[in-house]
Amino acid sequence: MIIDMPNTRTREIAHKIDELHEERGESATGRVLTLLIATDDADLEHALEIANAASREHPCRVIAIVPDRSRREGDTADDDVKAMEKTDNPAIDLTDGPAESNLDAQVRFGADAGAGEIIILRPRNGLINHPDTLVIPLLVPDVPVVAWWPTTPPSNPAKDLMGAMARSRITDAMRSSNPEATIERLRRSWTPEDIDLSWTRLTVWRGLLASMLDQPPHLPITAAKVTGPKEFLPMDLLCAWLRLKLGVPVDVEYVDGAEAVTGVYLTRADGVVSLERPHEDQALISTPGQTPQAISVPVRTIEDCLTEELRRIDPDEIYAEVINEGWDLIRH
C-alpha cells in the first residue's frame, strides 16, 4: 500500500500511520528501532530496497528524508528567499501555517514496506534546513534511532541535525563520490557512535583470519600481503587492521578486474598462511603442511552489512582503533 500525501504536515502523517495500524490491528510498539535515511531521488529506491531487506530481521520504522531542491515553475530567487523566511520557524510551517506546507510525503505500508512502515519526506524551501523538526514527531517511542547515509555523508555526522539524534550513525564512504577524501573527513570528526560499511564488508575476512591464526603452531607473523582491486577502501582498512594487530609491514598487490579483496598472505617461520578467494563465492584456506580447505565466502551485500550494523548498534571498538591508529600506520 502506497499513500501519497502532497502539501501535508507531520501531524497528518502521524495520524495516517495510526489509522493504518488500527485498520490492520497492529501496533508500532513491535518496532525495534527507527531508521533515518538521508538520500536523494537518484538513490532513494535502492536505499529503501536495502532497508526493507534489513527490516525483516529488525522490524523498524524507516523515515527517508529527500530534500526537494528544485524550484517550482515560475518561481524566482526572491520567491525562494521569501519562502525560507516564511519557514524560518518550522513549527508554524508544520502545524498552523498557510495552505502551502512546503512538505510532500509518501507512506508505504504492508508488502511495500518490509517488516514495518516507510515514510518518505520531501521538504522544500526553508524546511530543508529542519530535518530534525520533521522527524521527531514521527519517531517510534522508546526505541533507538539509527541514521544512515547510503552515499555521501555530511562531513561531521555527529553534528548533523539528523545524526545528532541517533544512537548509531552509519556511513558508506565507499559509495561516495570520493571514498578516500570522505573517509579522511569522517576520521577527523569520528565519534564512538560512528561506523562505516566499508569496514563492515570485512567482517567475514577478519573472522576467518583470526580463526586461522588461533590454530597451532602459534608462530609470530613476520610479513603480510593483501591482494585486491586498486582504490578499494575496504582493502585499505584491512591493511590498517593487519598492520595494527600484527605489528608488521603490509604489502599490497593490485589485481586487475577484481571487485573485492582476493587474498591475504601471512608469512611465518614454517611458511605462508593464506586466505584466497579465487571465485566470487568460494575461499581457500592454506596452511603449511595441511591440505587446502575450500569454504563458502560470498561477497557481502549492502543488505548484509546494514543488517549487521542494525544488530549491533553499540560502538565498534576495533573500528575505532583502526580508523584512529591503524590508518595512520599504512598512510605513513
N, C-alpha and C positions, 0 to 999 in steps of 0.2 A: 504494500500500500504506500503510495507516494502522494503527499498532500502539499500543494503549493500555497504559500501564504504571502502574497505580494503586499508591500506597504503595511507591514504589521508591526507589532510591539512584543517585547519579551513576555509580558503578562498574558497576551493572547496565545503565544506559542506554548507557554506552560499550561494554560487552560486546555488547549487542544490535546496535549500529551496526556493530561489527566483523564480527559474524555475517552481517549483511545484505550487507556489502561482499564477503565471501567467497562468499556464495551467487551474487552477480551477477558475480563475477570481476573486481571493480574495486577501486580504492584511493582513499582520501581525499586522496592527495597531489595529485590533479588539481584540488583546490580552490584558488582564488587568494586567498581571504580567508574570515574568519569574520564574519558579520553578526549582531550582537546587537540585538534589538528589545525595547524596554521598552514594554509596552502593556497594555490591559485587554481583557476579554472582548468589549466592545462594538465595538472596532476591530480585534480580532485577525485575523479572516478577511480583512478589507480589506488590512491591512498585509502579510499573508502572500501575498496575490494580487499585490501590488506587488513584493514581494521575489522571488517566483517569476519574474515577468517580467524583472526586472533580472538574475537569476541566469543567464538564457540567454546573456547577454553576459559575465557574470562568475560562472562556476561557484563556488558558495560553500556553506558550511555555515551555515544560519540557525538561531539559537537565540533563541527568543522567551520572555521571562520575563513571566508573567501571574500576579501575586500573587492568591491566594485569600483575601480578607479576610472572607469570610462565616463566621459562627460556626456550627459544627455543631449540629444539633438536640440540645437537652438540655444544651449547654454553658453555663456561667455565666462571669461576668467573672473569678472566681477560677480557673476552669479555664484561661482564656486566659493568665493570669499564670503559672500553673504550667507551661503548655506553652512559654511563652517562656523560662522559667528552664531548662527541660529542654533547649532547643535553643540555649542560650547558647553552647555550644561546637558549632559546626556540623559539625566533623569527626566527633564522636560520632554525631550525628544521621544523617550520610550514610553511615557505614560499619558500625560495630559497635553501633549503638544499638538501642533496643527495636523491637518489631514496627511501631509507628506511626512512620513515617519523616518525616511532615509534607511529603511531596513526591509529587505525581502528575505523570506525564509522558505525552507522546504523541510517537511518532516517525513521520514521514512520509517515504516513500521512493518512488522511481520517478516515475510520472506525477503523483503528488500532491505532488511536492516540487521541480518545476522541474529545473534542472541542478545538483542537489546533494541534500542531505537537510535536513529540518526537524525540529528538536527543540523541543517546547513544554514548558516547565517551569512547574508550578503549585505554588509553595511555600505553606505555611500556617504560621500562628503565628510562632514566632521565626525560622524560615528566611527569612521575607520580608525580614529585615534583613541577609541574607547572600547577595546575588545573585552576588557575585564568587566565593565559595566554591563555589556551584553550577555556575558557568560554566567555571571554569578547567580542570577535568578533561575538559571536552568540546571545548575549542578544537582546531582543526586545527593541528598543529605547524608552526612556521616560516613562517607566513603572517600578513599584517596582520589586526588586529582593528578592525572599524568598528562604532560604536554609533549606533543610530538611534532617535529618539523620534518616532513618527508624529504625535502630537498635542501635549499639554502636556509640555514637558521639565522637568527639575529646574532650580532657579534657577542652579545652577553645575554644568554638565555635567562640567567637568574634575575636580571634587571628588566627583562621584557615584561610587559603588563600581564601577558598570559602566563609566562613562565614563572612569575613571582608567586602565583597561587598554587603551583604544582609541587607535589611531593617528589616527583621524579620528572626529569627533563630529558627527552630522548631526541638526539640529533642523528643525522646521517650524512656526514661530511663527504663520503664517497660519492653521493648523488648530487652534490652541489656543483656549481659551475667551475669551481677551482678547489679541489679537495685539499691540496696541501696548504693553501692560504687559509681555508676555512678551519682546518684542524689547528693551525697556529693561533688563529683568533680565539678558538674555543679553549685552547690551553691557557691563554693569558687570562681568561675570565672564568676558569674552571671552579666549580664548587662540588662538594660531595654528592649532590643530587643529580649531577650531570652524567650522562653516558652516551656514547656514540655507537651506532650499529656497525660501524667499521670494525670495532673491537668485538662485538657480539658474533660477527661472522667467524671468528676464530675459536669459538668455544670448543668445538669438537676436536680441532687440531691440538689445542692446548691440553685437553683431557687425555688424548692418545699419547702425546709426547711425555706428559707427566707419568702416565702409566708405564710406558716403556722404560723410563729411567728409574722407576721404582723396582724394577726387576734386577736380581743379582746377575753378574757381579757389579757392585756399586763403585765403578771406576770413575775418576774425575773426567769431565769433558775438557778437551784441550783446544778444540776448534769447532766452529759451526758454520753451516752454509744453508741458505734458503733460496729456492728457485721459484720463479713465477713471472707474471707479467710486469712490464715497466709501468711506473706511475700508478701503482695499485696500493692504496692506503692500508688495507688490512695486512699486506705483506710487510710494510714498514713498521706497523705496530707489532707484528710477530717478531721481527728482528729486534725491536726495542725490548720486548719481553725476554727473549733469549739472552740478549746482551746483559740485561739487568740481573736475571736469575742465575745465569751460568758464569758470568764474570769473564767471558772470553770474547775475542773479536768474532763478528758475524759477517761472513762474506755473502754477497748477493749475486745471483746469476739470473739474467733475464731470459725468458723463454718466449720466442715469437709465437703469437697466436694463442697464448694461454689466457684464460679468463679468470683464473683464481690461482692460489698457491699450488704448486705442483710437487714440491718436495722439501724436506728438511733433513739434513745430514749432520750428524753429531759424531765427531771423532774422539776416540778414547784409546787407551793403550792396546786393547785387543782388536781394534778395527773400527769400522764405521757403523753406527746405529742409524737407520734411516726410516723415514716415513714418506712414501711417494704415492702420488695419485696419478697413475698412468691413464686412467679412464675417468670420465666425469663422475661416476657413481661408485668407484671402487678404489681402495687404497691398498698399499702393500707395505707391510712392516718387515724390515730386515734387521736381524741381529746376528753378530758374528757367531759362527758355529751352529746356527739353527736354520731350519728351512723357512724361507719367507712365508709370511702369513697374509692372505688376502682377506680384507674386511670391507663391508659396505660403508662408504663415507660420501654420500651425495653432497653436492654443493648446496649450501644453506640458502634458503629463500628469504626475502624480506619478511614474509609471514612468520617463518621460524624465528627470526631474530626478534621481531616485535613481541611475539608470544612469550619468548624467554624473558624479555625485559619487563613485561607486564606481570610475569610470575614472580619476579624478584622484587622490584621497586626499591628495595633498600640499596644504599650506596655500595658500589663495587670497589673494594679496597685495592685489588690488584690493578684494575684500570687506573686508579689514582696514582699508583706507583709508576706505572708505565708512562702515563701521559706527563707526569711531572718530573720524573727522573730518567727513565729509560730512553725517552725520546731524545733528550739532550745527548745521551751517550752515543747514539748512532749518528746524530747530526754533527757532532764534533769529532 
